[in-house]
């Protein structure tokens, strides 16, 4: 009813069924012009498109951000080359600080490190017990204050992590909105995270990220930009990458050890210190 002039779809067309459903949506919207991603030949119904593939190895090294920028370049848009950005409102910062005070954050530690053990895709989660071991390593070897974040649905995994740690960690699961989470990240020194949305949020506010990948494609979905701040841990196995949501044998993730992650944390913090000298 709004009679849109333009429709932009930045998402893959993973299957023929998905492409069919999107064509129906496109017809219903009735936009005069449509642009998008021609994923493995499924997107030729757009008025203009970029070639895209989930299977073709030639596309493995292209990051999602770059592919999306290629789509909007079809309209003449330009990338200033400054990377991801998320602006934080003062009210979100104030609310975040109120939550931290209530949860007993001390602000005494020289280092503040956030752990993000959850995520909607359960098959992309590093084990909670490994996060707990990492948390204890961070406290013991760096004296860091450890904060654990997650959404409301992540409460069980966050509670399990915190309960298995010998040291103290602050449980913030379900207590911050996304803008408040961004405000939290902006005050901390580093995030260790699964392959989830908060990983990109932390990148967008400019803190170092250590990202743990298993079934996903790190070159395509890992932290974007960052001038060498960010670190990836990925142990490819014969079946990765994959989208097997029911897999119970996650060697791709379980083979990553807490000591390896701690070493990457030290690397990333060292680079950060060099950049800020």
Secondary structure in CASP SS format (residue, H / E / C, confidence):
PFRMAT SS
TARGET T0000
AUTHOR 0000-0000-0000
METHOD secondary structure of the structure
MODEL  1
X C 1.00
X C 1.00
X C 1.00
X C 1.00
X C 1.00
X E 1.00
X E 1.00
X E 1.00
X C 1.00
X C 1.00
X C 1.00
X C 1.00
X C 1.00
X C 1.00
X C 1.00
X H 1.00
X H 1.00
X H 1.00
X H 1.00
X H 1.00
X H 1.00
X H 1.00
X H 1.00
X H 1.00
X H 1.00
X H 1.00
X H 1.00
X H 1.00
X H 1.00
X C 1.00
X C 1.00
X C 1.00
X E 1.00
X E 1.00
X E 1.00
X E 1.00
X E 1.00
X E 1.00
X E 1.00
X C 1.00
X C 1.00
X C 1.00
X C 1.00
X C 1.00
X C 1.00
X C 1.00
X C 1.00
X E 1.00
X E 1.00
X E 1.00
X E 1.00
X E 1.00
X C 1.00
X C 1.00
X C 1.00
X C 1.00
X H 1.00
X H 1.00
X H 1.00
X C 1.00
X C 1.00
X C 1.00
X C 1.00
X H 1.00
X H 1.00
X H 1.00
X H 1.00
X H 1.00
X H 1.00
X H 1.00
X H 1.00
X H 1.00
X H 1.00
X C 1.00
X C 1.00
X C 1.00
X C 1.00
X C 1.00
X C 1.00
X C 1.00
X C 1.00
X C 1.00
X C 1.00
X C 1.00
X C 1.00
X C 1.00
X C 1.00
X C 1.00
X C 1.00
X H 1.00
X H 1.00
X H 1.00
X H 1.00
X H 1.00
X H 1.00
X H 1.00
X H 1.00
X H 1.00
X H 1.00
X H 1.00
X H 1.00
X H 1.00
X H 1.00
X C 1.00
X C 1.00
X C 1.00
X C 1.00
X C 1.00
X C 1.00
X C 1.00
X C 1.00
X E 1.00
X E 1.00
X E 1.00
X E 1.00
X E 1.00
X C 1.00
X C 1.00
X C 1.00
X C 1.00
X C 1.00
X H 1.00
X H 1.00
X H 1.00
X C 1.00
X C 1.00
X C 1.00
X H 1.00
X H 1.00
X H 1.00
X H 1.00
X H 1.00
X H 1.00
X H 1.00
X H 1.00
X H 1.00
X H 1.00
X H 1.00
X H 1.00
X H 1.00
X H 1.00
X H 1.00
X C 1.00
X C 1.00
X E 1.00
X E 1.00
X E 1.00
X E 1.00
X E 1.00
X C 1.00
X C 1.00
X H 1.00
X H 1.00
X H 1.00
X H 1.00
X H 1.00
X H 1.00
X H 1.00
X H 1.00
X H 1.00
X H 1.00
X H 1.00
X H 1.00
X H 1.00
X C 1.00
X C 1.00
X C 1.00
X C 1.00
X E 1.00
X E 1.00
X E 1.00
X C 1.00
X C 1.00
X C 1.00
X C 1.00
X C 1.00
X C 1.00
X H 1.00
X H 1.00
X H 1.00
X H 1.00
X H 1.00
X H 1.00
X H 1.00
X H 1.00
X H 1.00
X H 1.00
X C 1.00
X C 1.00
X E 1.00
X E 1.00
X E 1.00
X E 1.00
X E 1.00
X C 1.00
X C 1.00
X H 1.00
X H 1.00
X H 1.00
X H 1.00
X H 1.00
X H 1.00
X H 1.00
X H 1.00
X H 1.00
X C 1.00
X C 1.00
X E 1.00
X E 1.00
X E 1.00
X E 1.00
X E 1.00
X E 1.00
X C 1.00
X C 1.00
X C 1.00
X C 1.00
X H 1.00
X H 1.00
X H 1.00
X H 1.00
X C 1.00
X C 1.00
X C 1.00
X C 1.00
X C 1.00
X C 1.00
X C 1.00
X C 1.00
X C 1.00
X E 1.00
X E 1.00
X E 1.00
X E 1.00
X C 1.00
X C 1.00
X C 1.00
X C 1.00
X C 1.00
X C 1.00
X C 1.00
X C 1.00
X C 1.00
X C 1.00
X C 1.00
X C 1.00
X C 1.00
X C 1.00
X C 1.00
X C 1.00
X H 1.00
X H 1.00
X H 1.00
X H 1.00
X C 1.00
X C 1.00
X C 1.00
X H 1.00
X H 1.00
X H 1.00
X H 1.00
X H 1.00
X H 1.00
X H 1.00
X H 1.00
X H 1.00
X H 1.00
X H 1.00
X H 1.00
X H 1.00
X H 1.00
X H 1.00
X H 1.00
X H 1.00
X H 1.00
X C 1.00
X C 1.00
END
